[in-house]
Amino acid sequence: MKSLIKLTFKSVFTLGVIILLAYFGWKYIVPKLNEREQRERKEYVITKVFDGDTFEAEANGKKEKVRMLGIDTPEKFDSDKLTRDIERTKRDSETIKKLGELSSVYTRNLLDGKKVLLEPDKTQDDKDKYGRLLRYVYLEDGTFVNKKIVAEGYAVVFRKFKVSKEKELIGAEEDARKEKKGLWGDIEGLKYMENSNK
């Protein structure tokens, strides 16, 4: 009988400790995690679109240059990247710049003046070597912008650095390619895009 009482007391005590831990976790730890997530997913307003995968955004009076994670668009400016694009794709600079402009126009129409949430990827650096924030971008309605640009055929997946959402982006690229969307439907674009991951 005593051992039964002892066992019951231990069980009740253990259950009480578990309930208390769960309560304190729910009351104090979960809100802190949500608060951290909200800090990391910060709201900005797009003030300028530079090209298909880079823009300027402002929050609380501070402007930041942002490079979208996991995607790459044709270059539209004279730069080292344009030279690399020419070498890699064997296309002339004017063709690549034209495709870069088409990609830029698509991104500008999608983002210019819009409110967005910027989300970092814990597997990546916060900024690139040019000081640009590396981010996933979401419109207010929840649209995942990086994926949308790929899905509409105006970017390819940037495979040089493995991002956490790479598989999702690759699926969007494969669909865009099959459906000949965006630059995949343009013969010059197709030649550029097919050589972009080599």
Secondary structure by P-SEA (a helix, b strand, c coil): caaaaaaaaaaaaaaaaaaaaaaaaaaccaaaaaaaaaaabbbbbbcccccccccccccccbbbbbbbcccccccccccaaaaaaaaaacccaaaaaaaaaaaaaaaaaacccbbbbbbbbccccccccccccccccccccccaaaaaaaaaccccccccccccaaaaaaaaaaaaaaacccccccaaaaaaaaaccc
